[in-house]
Each structure stands twice: as structure tokens, then as C-alpha cells.
């Protein structure tokens, strides 16, 4: 347990999916991401609207 991190997050008993956030929009968070096609850019139909240039 590091002094900089919370004991609950570092605790092996609480393997919370926190490191999945920086990777991209959490697909398992309906409250955080209502529509799954907001800024993903993975949708072939939405890639036109997304800024992938």
C-alpha cells in the first residue's frame, strides 16, 4: 500500500476497474456514458461525424 494511493484502491480485496478509465470511455458505465457512440470513433456509421481526421 503506497501512501499516495488509497488503501481501498490498492487493497487486493478491492480490485476496482479504475485503470480502465484512462484507456478510453468505460463501456460498463451507463451513467458515465449514456450513448456508446459519442466520441468512440469505432462505429463505421459514426466515423463520419467523429473527428478522426
VMD Tcl script that draws the C-alpha trace (Angstrom):
set ca {
  {0.00 0.00 0.00}
  {1.51 3.29 -1.07}
  {0.99 6.49 0.92}
  {-0.06 8.27 -2.26}
  {-2.81 5.80 -3.15}
  {-5.99 5.00 -1.26}
  {-5.86 1.77 0.79}
  {-9.19 0.71 -0.73}
  {-7.91 1.03 -4.30}
  {-4.56 -0.61 -3.52}
  {-6.15 -3.36 -1.44}
  {-6.14 -6.74 -3.24}
  {-9.62 -7.33 -1.84}
  {-10.96 -4.39 -3.84}
  {-9.75 -4.88 -7.44}
  {-11.76 -1.98 -8.79}
  {-11.66 -1.36 -12.57}
  {-10.05 2.07 -12.17}
  {-7.13 1.58 -14.62}
  {-9.70 1.03 -17.39}
  {-10.67 4.71 -17.35}
  {-7.50 6.24 -18.87}
  {-7.69 3.74 -21.73}
  {-10.92 5.25 -23.00}
  {-14.65 5.65 -22.32}
  {-15.81 2.97 -19.85}
  {-18.30 0.77 -21.77}
  {-19.58 -0.59 -18.44}
  {-20.67 2.79 -17.12}
  {-24.14 3.66 -18.48}
  {-24.25 6.60 -16.05}
  {-20.93 7.99 -17.27}
  {-21.52 7.25 -20.93}
  {-25.23 7.35 -21.90}
  {-24.78 6.90 -25.68}
  {-21.95 4.45 -26.54}
  {-21.29 6.30 -29.79}
  {-20.35 9.79 -28.58}
  {-16.63 10.06 -29.24}
  {-15.57 6.49 -29.75}
  {-14.87 6.59 -33.47}
  {-15.15 2.82 -33.71}
  {-18.54 2.89 -35.39}
  {-18.39 2.71 -39.22}
  {-21.57 4.78 -39.41}
  {-20.37 7.31 -36.86}
  {-16.84 7.73 -38.16}
  {-18.13 10.47 -40.45}
  {-19.37 12.56 -37.54}
  {-16.36 11.84 -35.34}
  {-13.22 13.93 -35.66}
  {-10.75 11.29 -36.81}
  {-9.08 13.50 -39.38}
}
mol new
graphics top color blue
foreach p $ca { graphics top sphere $p radius 0.5 }
foreach p [lrange $ca 0 end-1] q [lrange $ca 1 end] { graphics top cylinder $p $q radius 0.2 }
display resetview
